Amino acid sequence: MADAKNPFHWRGTVTDPNCFVGRERELTALFTRLRTMGCISIVGDRRIGKSSLLHQAWATAQSRLGPESRPVIADLLSARHHTLDGLLNTIMKAVTGEEAPVPKGAAAEKLAAFEEAVRRVRSWGAMPVVFLDEFEALGSRIEQFGDDLLESWRSLANDGQMAFVATSARPLDEVTQQSGFTSSFYNVFAQTRLGEFADKEAREFAQRAIRLGKLELGDEVFILRVGGGHPLRLQVAAWHLFEARQSGQVDYGALQQHAEAEVAGMMGKQ
């Protein structure tokens, strides 16, 4: 038992659908909009779980939308997506199955080919859905993408050819305008603000932690006191409690100090 792996190791994006907890209200609203090829923007503070929600939506898109959906996720912080070719190729590979659909040439030619390919698969009944994580990163590379990309995507979204889901810490209109873009791409999005877990979701996390970590029933009080409704705080509280139970030495006061110190350090890293 001493060598058991701590199941509460998530500090960044939760990428395993089986480890994702809560957010069913947000997921239901998101997929209700996606079924009609609508777009949605997820806005919230750092470390509140935007990327985890986005990843869960992407991972479950085909089961929720049907086999005709073509979901693709793009982490805009990744170097693979720092150029127009890299970003378009990632999307088109998932949507069409083609390895290199974007032609050489000017940006306008690449975007025209991209639009043509999207409209073609859409005419077959496919539902291309693009999940864009960390939209601010797109704004920081305006020289690579320019307004042409956003205007092309706006055209596709307005025509119901492609749906987008984007995460950002600030509303998309602020991100685009402060980055120097003039496109009103943000107008195609309905915004949802992501906050802390509801009480029911926090209790669901704590009760699941008791089962998963084989903790004691009374430990739920500690997890909720330290974690509150914040997904990261809950995860960190459960991690420290699991480690203490493994060692056989549980000092709730010391554990709370350790958990709060870890969270404070992570919250300072934006």
Sequence and secondary structure as in RCSB ss.txt:
>XXXX:A:sequence
MADAKNPFHWRGTVTDPNCFVGRERELTALFTRLRTMGCISIVGDRRIGKSSLLHQAWATAQSRLGPESRPVIAD
LLSARHHTLDGLLNTIMKAVTGEEAPVPKGAAAEKLAAFEEAVRRVRSWGAMPVVFLDEFEALGSRIEQFGDDLL
ESWRSLANDGQMAFVATSARPLDEVTQQSGFTSSFYNVFAQTRLGEFADKEAREFAQRAIRLGKLELGDEVFILR
VGGGHPLRLQVAAWHLFEARQSGQVDYGALQQHAEAEVAGMMGKQ
>XXXX:A:secstr
 TT   S   SS    GGG    HHHHHHHHHHHTTT EEEEE  TTSSHHHHHHHHHHTHHHHH TTEEEEEEE
TTSGGGSSHHHHHHHHHHHHH  S  S SS HHHHHHHHHHHHHHHHHTT EEEEEEE THHHHTTHHHHHHHHH
HHHHHHHHTTS EEEEEESS HHHHHHHHT    GGGGEEEEE  S  HHHHHHHHHHHHHHHT  TTHHHHHHH
HHTT HHHHHHHHHHHHHHHHHT   HHHHHHHHHHHHHHHHT  
